[in-house]
């Protein structure tokens, strides 16, 4: 990709490389959010997702609730078009920035988003007053294997990551932006590629022993955070 990072989501470039907008990962991501809610006894009545992509995470969450209302904000016109088929009387989508809206929700979701944002500090600070609770799911791209094999550029070219984190820098970023960390845990989804399947066993074994060391050595895991 040679385009500026902020334009690939508007001009169709990102869709050309990621035609499902990663909707296939949404059921797993929704389960991680539900796990975090249950662990902290949260039952929000209004939930918004910033950078909601195809909207499938909100659809998945809505299937296990009766009264909660869901709101998705997405700036990409291509992703917003994917959202439209998922709208219901309890799920609504908006093609504008939440930072320009005078709104407040019980919980805000920011799932695999701020690693795509140039001014990610300003973006994260801007979300702080939009909800009582905030959930961030953060890819952990910096690890020994990704550095040796050039994985950071692969993440940049294939899925648009322009910021890269370790667990420590991810948490420090949120704290620097004024957030109080309530809870968090490592996540690891099942691999779908041939290379991922080859690395599945050592990654699962290391994840069981120490997710932190998995994140430092082999990668393949992420971190979900509950903050306020």
C-alpha positions in Angstrom: 0.0 0.0 0.0 1.3 3.4 -0.9 -1.7 5.5 0.2 -1.8 7.5 3.4 -3.0 5.4 6.3 -6.0 7.7 7.0 -7.4 7.3 3.5 -7.3 3.5 2.9 -10.5 3.1 4.9 -12.4 5.6 2.7 -11.1 4.9 -0.8 -11.8 1.1 -0.9 -8.2 0.0 -0.5 -8.7 -1.6 2.9 -11.9 -3.4 1.7 -10.0 -4.8 -1.3 -7.5 -6.4 1.1 -10.0 -7.4 3.8 -13.3 -8.0 2.1 -15.1 -9.3 5.2 -13.7 -6.5 7.3 -12.7 -9.3 9.7 -16.4 -10.2 10.6 -15.3 -13.8 10.9 -13.4 -12.9 14.1 -16.4 -11.1 15.6 -18.0 -14.0 17.4 -14.8 -14.7 19.2 -14.3 -11.0 20.1 -17.8 -10.8 21.4 -17.2 -13.7 23.7 -14.2 -12.0 25.1 -16.2 -8.9 25.8 -19.0 -10.9 27.4 -16.4 -12.7 29.6 -15.0 -9.3 30.7 -18.6 -8.1 31.5 -19.4 -11.2 33.5 -16.1 -11.1 35.4 -16.9 -7.5 36.5 -20.6 -7.8 37.0 -21.4 -5.4 34.2 -24.8 -5.3 32.5 -24.9 -2.1 30.5 -28.1 -0.9 28.9 -26.4 1.2 26.2 -23.3 0.1 24.4 -21.5 1.9 21.6 -18.6 0.6 19.5 -16.2 3.0 17.9 -14.8 1.8 14.6 -17.3 -0.9 14.5 -16.3 -2.2 11.0 -18.9 -4.6 9.6 -21.0 -4.3 12.8 -20.9 -8.0 13.6 -19.6 -7.7 17.1 -22.6 -5.7 18.1 -24.9 -8.2 16.4 -23.3 -11.0 18.3 -23.6 -9.2 21.6 -27.3 -8.4 20.9 -28.2 -12.0 20.6 -27.5 -12.6 24.3 -29.4 -9.6 25.7 -33.0 -8.4 25.5 -33.0 -4.8 26.6 -29.5 -3.5 25.8 -29.4 -1.0 22.9 -26.3 -0.9 20.6 -24.8 1.9 18.6 -22.0 1.6 16.1 -19.8 4.5 14.7 -17.9 3.9 11.5 -16.2 6.4 9.2 -15.5 4.0 6.3 -18.4 4.1 3.8 -17.5 0.6 2.7 -17.7 -0.8 6.2 -20.9 1.2 6.9 -22.5 -0.5 3.9 -21.7 -3.9 5.5 -23.3 -2.7 8.7 -26.7 -1.9 7.2 -27.7 -5.5 6.9 -27.2 -5.9 10.6 -29.3 -3.0 11.8 -32.3 -3.9 14.0 -34.6 -2.0 16.3 -31.8 -2.3 19.0 -28.7 -1.8 16.8 -28.1 1.4 15.0 -25.1 2.6 12.9 -23.8 6.0 12.2 -21.3 7.1 9.5 -19.7 9.9 11.6 -17.1 10.4 14.3 -18.3 9.9 17.9 -15.7 12.6 18.9 -18.0 15.2 17.3 -21.1 13.9 19.0 -22.6 15.1 22.4 -23.4 11.5 23.6 -22.7 9.3 26.6 -23.2 5.6 27.0 -23.0 3.0 29.7 -20.1 1.3 27.9 -17.9 2.1 24.9 -16.1 -0.6 22.9 -12.9 0.2 21.1 -12.0 -3.2 19.6 -8.7 -3.4 17.6 -9.0 0.3 16.6 -6.5 2.7 17.9 -3.5 0.9 16.4 -4.9 2.2 13.1 -5.1 5.9 14.2 -2.3 8.4 13.5 -3.1 10.6 16.6 -3.9 7.8 18.8 -3.3 9.7 22.0 -5.8 12.4 21.0 -8.3 9.8 19.8 -8.1 7.8 23.1 -8.4 11.0 25.2 -11.4 12.0 23.1 -13.3 8.8 24.0 -12.8 9.1 27.8 -16.0 11.1 28.5 -18.2 9.2 26.0 -19.1 6.4 28.5 -18.8 5.3 32.1 -16.9 2.2 31.2 -14.6 1.6 28.3 -13.4 -1.7 26.8 -10.3 -1.8 24.7 -9.0 -4.8 22.8 -5.4 -4.3 21.7 -3.2 -6.3 19.3 0.3 -7.0 20.7 2.3 -6.8 17.6 5.8 -6.2 19.1 7.5 -9.5 19.9 10.8 -11.2 19.2 9.4 -13.3 16.3 7.7 -10.4 14.6 10.9 -8.3 14.8 13.1 -11.1 13.4 10.6 -12.0 10.6 9.5 -8.5 9.7 6.0 -9.0 11.0 5.4 -5.3 11.9 5.5 -4.4 8.2 3.3 -7.3 7.4 0.7 -6.0 9.9 1.1 -2.5 8.4 0.6 -3.6 4.8 -2.1 -6.3 5.3 -4.3 -4.9 8.1 -3.3 -1.2 8.4 -1.6 -1.2 11.8 0.5 1.9 12.1 1.0 1.8 15.9 2.5 -1.2 17.7 2.3 -2.3 21.3 3.5 -4.6 24.0 1.2 -5.2 27.0 3.2 -2.7 29.1 3.0 0.1 26.5 -0.7 -0.5 25.8 -1.5 -0.1 29.5 0.8 2.9 29.8 -0.9 4.5 26.9 -4.3 4.3 28.4 -3.0 5.5 31.8 -1.2 8.4 30.1 -4.6 9.3 28.5 -6.2 9.6 31.9 -7.9 6.1 32.2 -8.2 4.0 35.4 -7.6 0.4 34.6 -10.1 -1.8 36.3 -9.4 -5.2 34.8 -7.8 -7.0 31.9 -6.6 -10.3 30.5 -4.8 -11.8 27.6 -6.8 -13.3 24.7 -5.7 -15.7 22.0 -8.0 -16.8 19.1 -7.7 -20.0 17.2 -5.4 -19.7 14.1 -6.9 -19.8 10.7 -3.8 -19.8 8.5 -1.4 -22.7 7.7 1.4 -20.9 9.5 -0.8 -20.2 12.4 -1.8 -23.9 12.7 1.9 -24.9 12.7 2.5 -22.5 15.6 -0.7 -23.4 17.5 0.7 -26.0 19.9 3.8 -24.1 21.1 1.7 -21.0 21.4 -1.0 -22.7 23.4 1.5 -24.3 25.7 3.3 -21.0 26.4 0.0 -19.2 26.8 -1.0 -21.7 29.5 2.4 -21.1 31.3 2.7 -17.3 30.8 0.7 -15.2 28.4 3.2 -12.4 29.0 6.1 -14.4 27.8 4.1 -15.6 24.8 3.4 -11.9 23.9 7.2 -11.2 24.2 8.5 -14.2 22.4 6.2 -15.6 19.8 3.2 -13.3 19.7 -0.2 -14.4 18.7 -2.1 -13.0 21.6 -3.9 -9.7 22.4 -5.0 -7.9 25.5 -8.5 -6.8 26.5 -8.9 -4.0 29.1 -11.8 -2.6 31.1 -11.2 1.0 32.1 -13.0 4.1 33.3 
